[in-house]
Amino acid sequence: MSEAETAMDEEEREHQKDLFRIQEEEVRVLVDRLRTYRWDVPNHFVTELEGRLERLQFLGEGLGISIGPLHREARRLVRRLKAGTHWSRREDELVLFVRTEDLYVIREVEEIRQLMGGAGFHEMAVTGRIQELCKLVYEQLQGHEYVYELEPAVESGVVQRIRTPTEIERSRTATCIDLACLFAAFLEAMRVRPVILLLRGHALAGYWKGDPPGHPVLRRPEVLDFCRSRSFVCIETTGAVRSRVPVRGVRRSEDGTLSFEESLSVAERIVDTELEAVLYLVDVEESRMLA
């Protein structure tokens, strides 16, 4: 290869590097913009980000440059925004509906903090007072007088509509899966490690009592072992909203809800007696790392 050809190759490579840097910055700007959205992002923004990521990856591969953290963050963002409010029923995607950054959750958590008399969330968690935190969350929801309601209708039978926390506040209605995801969001915001237990036709929120096993999703055989050893605590979150329908045979009070203690008892009974209905358990923190 002549010196002139080598110089041209080097010049082209520098041009490609400059183009890569420009496109990388454009992706970073778009990611920063899309971070301000929760789930109502216009579709063309997501499509644009996907296209820019593909071009950036193509350039990077040609130059031998690793895109790294920016690329991974952008991919996670695309996945979260595309999920919207329709859950595909895939267990590894349920964590996308635990909306810890929802403004409603942030506001409610701050209100709960004011009720704690100076104790911090972390302090309560590490000193074994997680159940007290759960009671504060439960009674905060109970005080809003939300009503139990089935999920909104969808056109596809393969997805389920999960209300966002803000939608729950606006409509004042929620299902068991809405409430399990909402409760888990509260606990995660308080630095507690939440879990969501999925059964056929039902969902419970809860938390690990001891050291978690470190898996994003536990399948039925593993879950049954942890159920028997009582390694996690569950809460019947539908007890915090109003209904005239008893919960697993337990009659609701005059206001249509269960006390926090009753919700614990009902959830414990479900875990003990309905093992055949258990599907899987989602560890929210571990799932975040893969989402």
Buried (B, 14 or more C-beta within 10 A) or exposed (E): EEEEEEEEEEEEEEEBEEBBEEBBEBBEEBBEEBEEBBBEBEEEBBEBBBEBBEBBBEBBEEEEBEBEEBBEBBBBBBEBBBBBBBBBEEBBBBBBBBBBEBEBBEEBBEEBBEEBEEBEBEEBBEEEBBBBBBBBBBBBBBEEEBEBBEBBEEEEEEBBBBBBBBBBBEBBBBBBBBBBBBBBBBBBBBBBBBBBBBBEEBBBBBBBBEEBBEEBBBEBEBBBEBBEEEBBBBBBBBBBBBBEEEBBEBEBEEEBBBBBEBBBBBBBBBBEEBBEEBBBBBBBBBBBEEB
